């Protein structure tokens, strides 16, 4: 893997945006063109160079799915409880025996699946 590819990968893992990564690559390329030598000779390894940037919290598609799933599961449970309390209606009579166990497992396992 080339130095620029590693330099693209490592800041991305630290949460930098694509625009910030492009700026880093432009700086490295400009230095390489001006100095005429390899970038890793002046900037050390790509991993070490990426460590100078602070880690940012990233929101991934998986975490968004976990949040939406959690909200929907809580809304379903609250709706079922309200129907039972206010109207003495068991929601299972209308929707069948839908259980939330598979959804609950996915919601709780989401943070581990996302990393």
C-alpha positions in Angstrom: 0.0 0.0 0.0 1.4 3.4 -0.9 2.1 6.2 1.5 -0.8 8.3 0.2 -3.3 5.4 0.5 -2.2 4.8 4.1 -2.4 8.5 4.7 -6.0 8.4 3.4 -7.0 5.4 5.4 -5.6 6.4 8.8 -7.2 9.9 9.1 -10.5 8.4 7.9 -10.3 5.9 10.8 -9.8 8.9 13.1 -13.1 10.5 11.9 -11.8 13.2 9.6 -14.1 14.3 6.8 -13.2 13.7 3.2 -12.5 17.4 2.7 -10.1 17.4 5.6 -8.3 14.3 4.2 -8.1 15.9 0.8 -6.4 18.9 2.4 -3.9 16.7 4.2 -3.1 14.9 0.9 -2.7 18.3 -0.9 -0.3 19.4 1.8 1.8 16.2 1.5 1.8 16.4 -2.3 2.8 20.0 -2.3 5.6 19.3 0.1 6.7 16.4 -2.0 6.7 18.5 -5.1 8.6 21.4 -3.4 11.2 19.2 -1.7 11.5 16.6 -4.4 11.8 13.8 -1.9 9.5 11.1 -0.5 6.9 12.4 1.9 7.4 9.7 4.5 11.0 10.8 5.0 9.7 14.2 6.4 6.3 13.2 7.8 7.3 9.8 9.3 4.9 7.0 8.8 1.3 7.6 7.7 0.1 6.1 11.0 2.2 8.5 13.1 1.3 11.5 10.9 -2.4 10.7 11.3 -2.1 10.6 15.1 -1.6 14.3 15.2 -5.2 14.8 14.3 -7.8 14.5 17.1 -10.2 11.6 17.1 -13.7 12.7 16.1 -16.9 10.9 16.9 -18.4 9.5 13.7 -22.0 8.6 13.1 -22.3 5.7 10.9 -25.2 4.2 9.1 -25.3 1.3 11.6 -25.6 3.6 14.6 -28.4 5.5 12.9 -30.3 2.2 12.3 -29.8 1.3 15.9 -31.2 4.6 17.1 -34.2 4.4 14.7 -34.9 0.8 15.7 -34.7 1.7 19.4 -37.1 4.6 19.0 -39.6 2.4 17.1 -39.4 -0.4 19.6 -40.0 2.0 22.5 -42.9 3.6 20.6 -44.4 0.2 20.0 -44.2 -0.8 23.6 -45.6 2.5 24.9 -48.5 2.2 22.4 -49.2 -1.3 23.5 -49.2 -0.3 27.2 -51.4 2.7 26.5 -53.9 0.6 24.6 -54.0 -1.9 27.4 -54.5 0.7 30.2 -56.9 3.1 28.5 -59.0 0.8 26.3 -58.4 -2.6 27.8 -57.2 -3.8 24.4 -54.5 -6.4 24.0 -52.6 -5.4 20.9 -51.7 -9.0 20.2 -55.3 -9.7 19.2 -54.8 -7.4 16.2 -51.2 -7.9 15.2 -50.7 -11.5 16.2 -47.9 -12.6 18.5 -45.2 -10.2 17.2 -42.4 -10.4 19.6 -39.7 -7.8 19.9 -36.9 -10.2 20.9 -35.1 -10.3 17.5 -35.3 -6.5 17.3 -34.2 -6.1 20.8 -31.2 -8.3 20.2 -30.2 -6.3 17.1 -30.6 -3.0 19.0 -28.5 -4.1 21.9 -25.9 -5.8 19.6 -25.8 -2.7 17.3 -22.9 -0.9 19.0 -20.7 -4.1 18.8 -21.7 -4.8 15.2 -20.9 -1.2 14.2 -17.4 -1.2 15.5 
